[in-house]
Amino acid sequence: MVLEATMIIVDNSEHSRNGDYLPTRFDAQSDCANLIFSAKTNSNPESSVGLMSLGGSQPEVLTTLTTDQGRISDGLHRIKIRGVAHLATALNVAGLALKHRQNKSQHSRVVVFVCSPVEESESGIVKLARRMKKNNVAVDVVCFGDVEGETVRKMEAFHSAIKSGDEAGDDASHLAVIPPGPNLLSDSIVASNILAGAGMGPGAGGQGAGGAGAGAGGGGGMDESGGGEANGFEFGIDPSADPELALALRMSMEEEERRQREQRERERGAEGEKLESVPEGGEGAEGEKKDGEGSSGAAAPAADGESGGSGGGAADKKDGDTGGSSGPAGDDKMDTS
């Protein structure tokens, strides 16, 4: 999979206290941050993830690029909900952090969550998008909360600017507009194209002409895409959410595969024994045939001997009869003379 360095920007402004996303907007972002970390590092162990805050007096880098999920969790626990969002400053700081990454072969990416009003002007947002594009930094925007206000319009303009003139399918940056609904925010993230590069999500097509990724189906995207298997996890569950269940399912699958493999081996062995029995029967028949020919050949000399013996006996008998008769006849003739 793609080797990436990803900075996650969490919106910790006062608007993140709202509870229209379960359990709250901020807690929903925390779950998504852990999900994104797991997806990125599972797709490529050398990928790294960092964490930033968007609100407060100014954006703050909470965790530099790392492969340790514990550091991400520690950074999330240290975030305080306060102040307003500073989108432009946060994106500039994230781009600077990615520029100084240790592994230069990693592709740079920023995932920013926005659930509060954007104070920057639309022209300033577009200018910022072009700068990020020039620096080869892909930006995924998750816009939730008030999805019908001016914030969404500015984010759509940002998304259009950063994708303008892209080659090879416009798949670098994504925008997901997720309205409130019964599903978790993390479920809607999985159903969008944001995690498509990490082997999750639909992975096909863009986010639409308006860039509204999960769109109005944010609440029911999982049902439309075919149930639990659409979330991209093995067996349709998140291993980090229930590791014991994931381990039990994996062991059950391995046991079933082993049983099927042994059954196939037994069937192949039975077929091999059946095929080997055919030549043995043929060789036995040929041997019996040869034995029959040999016995008939042996009987022939015996017959010859019997005929020869009988012939010899007859000849002897004939000679004896002739000799016996000639002897007395000769004596009588001599006596007469």
C-alpha positions as CSV (number, residue, x, y, z in Angstrom):
1,M,0.0,0.0,0.0
2,V,0.9,3.7,-0.2
3,L,3.7,4.9,2.2
4,E,2.3,8.0,3.8
5,A,3.0,10.6,6.5
6,T,-0.4,11.8,7.8
7,M,-1.2,14.7,10.1
8,I,-4.6,14.5,11.8
9,I,-6.1,17.9,12.8
10,V,-8.8,17.6,15.4
11,D,-11.3,20.4,15.8
12,N,-11.3,21.2,19.6
13,S,-13.2,24.5,19.4
14,E,-16.2,25.2,21.6
15,H,-18.5,23.9,18.8
16,S,-17.0,20.4,19.4
17,R,-19.0,20.1,22.7
18,N,-22.3,19.5,20.9
19,G,-23.8,16.1,21.2
20,D,-25.5,15.8,17.8
21,Y,-22.8,13.2,16.9
22,L,-22.6,10.3,19.3
23,P,-21.3,10.6,22.0
24,T,-20.1,14.2,21.3
25,R,-18.4,15.9,18.3
26,F,-15.0,15.8,20.0
27,D,-15.3,12.2,21.2
28,A,-16.4,11.1,17.7
29,Q,-13.3,12.8,16.3
30,S,-11.1,10.9,18.8
31,D,-12.6,7.6,17.6
32,C,-11.9,8.6,14.0
33,A,-8.3,9.6,14.8
34,N,-7.6,6.1,16.2
35,L,-9.3,4.5,13.3
36,I,-7.3,6.5,10.8
37,F,-4.0,5.6,12.6
38,S,-4.9,1.9,12.6
39,A,-5.8,2.0,8.9
40,K,-2.7,3.8,7.8
41,T,-0.2,1.7,9.8
42,N,-2.0,-1.6,9.0
43,S,-1.8,-0.8,5.3
44,N,1.9,0.0,5.5
45,P,3.9,-0.5,8.8
46,E,6.3,2.2,7.8
47,S,3.6,4.9,7.5
48,S,3.5,7.4,10.3
49,V,0.8,9.6,11.8
50,G,0.9,12.8,13.8
51,L,-1.8,14.8,15.7
52,M,-2.7,18.5,15.9
53,S,-5.4,20.6,17.4
54,L,-7.4,23.1,15.4
55,G,-8.9,25.3,18.1
56,G,-7.7,27.1,21.2
57,S,-5.7,30.3,21.2
58,Q,-3.6,28.8,18.3
59,P,-3.1,25.4,16.7
60,E,-0.8,23.1,18.5
61,V,1.2,20.0,17.5
62,L,0.3,17.4,20.1
63,T,2.1,14.4,18.6
64,T,4.8,14.4,16.0
65,L,4.9,11.8,13.3
66,T,5.0,8.4,15.0
67,T,4.1,4.7,14.5
68,D,3.1,4.3,18.2
69,Q,-0.6,4.5,18.8
70,G,-0.1,5.1,22.5
71,R,1.4,8.5,21.7
72,I,-1.7,9.4,19.6
73,S,-4.0,8.4,22.5
74,D,-1.9,10.4,24.9
75,G,-2.2,13.5,22.6
76,L,-6.0,13.1,22.4
77,H,-6.2,13.0,26.2
78,R,-4.3,16.2,26.5
79,I,-6.5,18.2,24.2
80,K,-8.7,20.9,25.9
81,I,-11.9,22.1,24.3
82,R,-11.6,25.8,24.0
83,G,-11.5,28.8,21.7
84,V,-12.3,29.0,18.0
85,A,-10.9,27.2,14.9
86,H,-7.8,28.5,13.0
87,L,-8.0,26.5,9.8
88,A,-5.4,28.3,7.7
89,T,-2.8,28.4,10.5
90,A,-3.4,24.7,11.3
91,L,-2.9,23.7,7.7
92,N,0.3,25.8,7.3
93,V,1.7,24.2,10.5
94,A,0.8,20.7,9.4
95,G,2.4,21.3,6.0
96,L,5.6,22.5,7.7
97,A,5.7,19.4,10.0
98,L,5.3,17.1,7.0
99,K,8.0,19.0,5.1
100,H,10.5,18.1,7.8
101,R,9.5,14.4,8.0
102,Q,12.4,12.0,8.4
103,N,11.4,9.6,5.7
104,K,11.3,11.7,2.5
105,S,9.8,8.8,0.5
106,Q,6.5,9.1,2.4
107,H,3.7,10.9,0.7
108,S,2.4,13.9,2.6
109,R,-1.3,14.0,3.7
110,V,-3.4,16.0,6.1
111,V,-6.8,14.8,7.5
112,V,-8.6,17.8,9.0
113,F,-11.9,17.7,10.9
114,V,-14.1,20.8,10.7
115,C,-17.2,21.1,12.8
116,S,-17.1,24.9,13.5
117,P,-17.4,28.0,11.4
118,V,-14.4,28.9,9.2
119,E,-13.4,32.5,9.8
120,E,-11.1,32.7,6.8
121,S,-12.5,34.2,3.6
122,E,-13.2,32.0,0.6
123,S,-10.4,33.6,-1.5
124,G,-8.0,33.0,1.4
125,I,-9.1,29.4,1.5
126,V,-8.6,28.9,-2.2
127,K,-5.1,30.5,-2.0
128,L,-4.2,28.1,0.8
129,A,-5.4,25.1,-1.2
130,R,-3.2,26.1,-4.1
131,R,-0.2,26.4,-1.8
132,M,-0.8,23.0,-0.4
133,K,-1.1,21.5,-3.8
134,K,2.1,23.2,-4.9
135,N,3.9,21.5,-1.9
136,N,2.5,18.1,-2.9
137,V,0.4,17.8,0.2
138,A,-2.9,16.0,-0.1
139,V,-5.7,17.2,2.1
140,D,-8.8,15.2,3.2
141,V,-11.5,17.3,4.7
142,V,-14.2,15.9,7.0
143,C,-16.9,18.5,7.3
144,F,-19.6,17.7,9.9
145,G,-21.9,19.6,12.2
146,D,-23.6,22.5,10.4
147,V,-23.4,21.0,6.9
148,E,-25.7,23.5,5.3
149,G,-24.0,26.8,6.2
150,E,-21.2,28.8,4.7
151,T,-18.5,26.5,6.1
152,V,-19.5,23.7,3.7
153,R,-19.4,26.2,0.8
154,K,-15.8,27.3,1.7
155,M,-14.7,23.7,2.1
156,E,-16.1,22.8,-1.3
157,A,-14.2,25.7,-2.8
158,F,-11.0,24.5,-1.0
159,H,-11.5,21.0,-2.3
160,S,-12.1,22.1,-5.9
161,A,-9.0,24.3,-5.8
162,I,-6.7,21.6,-4.5
163,K,-7.9,19.1,-7.0
164,S,-7.9,21.4,-10.0
165,G,-5.6,20.3,-12.8
166,D,-4.8,17.0,-11.1
167,E,-3.7,14.1,-13.3
168,A,-4.3,10.4,-12.9
169,G,-7.9,10.5,-11.7
170,D,-8.1,13.2,-9.1
171,D,-7.8,10.7,-6.2
172,A,-5.3,12.5,-4.0
173,S,-7.6,14.7,-1.9
174,H,-11.1,14.0,-0.7
175,L,-14.0,15.8,0.9
176,A,-16.6,14.1,3.1
177,V,-19.6,16.1,4.2
178,I,-21.3,14.1,7.0
179,P,-24.7,15.2,8.4
180,P,-25.9,14.1,11.8
181,G,-27.4,10.7,11.9
182,P,-27.9,7.5,13.9
183,N,-24.5,6.0,12.8
184,L,-21.2,6.8,14.3
185,L,-18.9,9.4,12.6
186,S,-16.3,6.7,12.2
187,D,-18.7,4.5,10.3
188,S,-19.3,7.3,7.8
189,I,-15.6,7.9,7.5
190,V,-15.1,4.2,6.6
191,A,-17.9,4.4,4.0
192,S,-16.3,7.4,2.4
193,N,-13.2,7.5,0.1
194,I,-10.9,9.0,2.7
195,L,-9.5,5.6,3.7
196,A,-9.6,4.1,0.3
197,G,-5.8,4.4,-0.1
198,A,-5.4,2.4,3.1
199,G,-7.4,-0.6,1.8
200,M,-10.7,0.6,3.2
201,G,-13.8,2.4,2.0
202,P,-15.4,2.0,-1.5
203,G,-12.2,3.1,-3.2
204,A,-13.9,3.9,-6.5
205,G,-14.7,7.2,-8.0
206,G,-14.5,10.7,-6.4
207,Q,-16.8,12.4,-4.0
208,G,-19.2,13.7,-6.6
209,A,-19.3,17.0,-8.5
210,G,-20.0,19.0,-5.4
211,G,-17.5,17.0,-3.3
212,A,-20.0,15.8,-0.8
213,G,-18.4,12.4,-0.1
214,A,-20.6,10.5,2.3
215,G,-23.3,13.1,1.6
216,A,-26.8,12.7,2.8
217,G,-26.2,8.9,3.2
218,G,-23.8,9.6,6.1
219,G,-26.4,8.1,8.4
220,G,-27.1,5.1,6.3
221,G,-24.1,4.6,4.2
222,M,-23.2,1.3,5.8
223,D,-26.6,-0.2,5.1
224,E,-26.5,0.8,1.4
225,S,-23.0,-0.6,0.9
226,G,-23.9,-4.1,2.1
227,G,-23.7,-4.4,5.8
228,G,-20.7,-5.0,8.0
229,E,-18.4,-6.2,5.2
230,A,-18.4,-2.8,3.7
231,N,-16.3,-1.3,6.5
232,G,-13.2,-3.0,5.1
233,F,-12.3,-4.9,8.3
234,E,-11.7,-8.6,8.3
235,F,-15.0,-10.5,9.3
236,G,-16.7,-7.1,9.2
237,I,-15.6,-5.9,12.7
238,D,-13.0,-3.6,13.9
239,P,-10.2,-5.7,15.7
240,S,-9.3,-2.7,17.9
241,A,-12.9,-2.5,19.1
242,D,-13.2,-6.1,20.1
243,P,-9.9,-7.9,19.8
244,E,-11.1,-11.1,21.5
245,L,-14.0,-11.6,19.1
246,A,-11.6,-10.9,16.1
247,L,-9.1,-13.5,17.4
248,A,-11.9,-16.1,17.9
249,L,-13.2,-15.5,14.4
250,R,-9.7,-15.7,12.9
251,M,-8.9,-19.0,14.8
252,S,-12.2,-20.4,13.7
253,M,-11.5,-19.6,10.1
254,E,-8.0,-21.1,10.3
255,E,-9.4,-24.3,11.8
256,E,-12.0,-24.5,9.0
257,E,-9.3,-24.0,6.4
258,R,-7.2,-26.7,8.0
259,R,-10.1,-29.1,8.1
260,Q,-10.9,-28.5,4.4
261,R,-7.2,-28.9,3.5
262,E,-7.0,-32.3,5.3
263,Q,-10.2,-33.4,3.6
264,R,-8.9,-32.5,0.2
265,E,-5.7,-34.4,0.9
266,R,-7.6,-37.5,2.0
267,E,-9.7,-37.3,-1.2
268,R,-6.5,-37.0,-3.3
269,G,-5.0,-40.0,-1.5
270,A,-8.1,-42.1,-2.1
271,E,-8.1,-41.2,-5.8
272,G,-4.4,-42.2,-6.0
273,E,-5.0,-45.6,-4.4
274,K,-7.8,-46.2,-6.9
275,L,-5.6,-45.3,-9.8
276,E,-2.8,-47.5,-8.6
277,S,-5.0,-50.5,-8.3
278,V,-5.8,-50.5,-12.1
279,P,-2.2,-51.4,-13.4
280,E,-1.8,-54.1,-10.8
281,G,-4.9,-55.9,-12.1
282,G,-3.7,-55.6,-15.7
283,E,-0.3,-57.0,-14.8
284,G,-1.9,-60.0,-13.0
285,A,-4.0,-60.8,-16.0
286,E,-1.0,-60.6,-18.3
287,G,1.0,-62.9,-15.9
288,E,-1.8,-65.4,-15.8
289,K,-1.9,-65.4,-19.6
290,K,1.9,-65.9,-19.8
291,D,1.6,-68.7,-17.2
292,G,-1.0,-70.4,-19.4
293,E,1.2,-70.2,-22.4
294,G,4.1,-71.7,-20.5
295,S,2.0,-74.6,-19.3
296,S,0.8,-75.3,-22.8
297,G,4.4,-75.3,-24.1
298,A,5.4,-77.7,-21.4
299,A,2.6,-80.0,-22.3
300,A,3.7,-80.1,-25.9
301,P,7.1,-81.8,-25.2
302,A,5.2,-84.3,-23.0
303,A,2.9,-85.1,-25.8
304,D,5.9,-85.5,-28.1
305,G,7.5,-87.8,-25.6
306,E,4.4,-89.9,-25.3
307,S,4.1,-90.2,-29.0
308,G,7.8,-91.0,-29.3
309,G,7.6,-93.6,-26.6
310,S,4.6,-95.3,-28.1
311,G,6.2,-95.2,-31.5
312,G,9.4,-96.7,-30.1
313,G,7.5,-99.4,-28.3
314,A,5.6,-100.3,-31.4
315,A,8.8,-100.5,-33.4
316,D,10.4,-102.7,-30.8
317,K,7.4,-104.9,-30.7
318,K,7.4,-105.2,-34.5
319,D,11.1,-106.0,-34.5
320,G,10.7,-108.6,-31.9
321,D,7.9,-110.3,-33.7
322,T,9.9,-110.4,-36.9
323,G,13.0,-111.7,-35.2
324,G,11.1,-114.4,-33.3
325,S,9.4,-115.6,-36.4
326,S,12.5,-115.6,-38.5
327,G,14.5,-117.6,-36.0
328,P,12.3,-120.7,-35.9
329,A,11.6,-120.5,-39.5
330,G,15.3,-120.7,-40.2
331,D,15.8,-123.7,-37.9
332,D,13.0,-125.6,-39.6
333,K,14.4,-125.0,-43.0
334,M,17.8,-126.2,-41.9
335,D,16.4,-129.3,-40.4
336,T,14.4,-130.1,-43.5
337,S,17.5,-129.9,-45.7
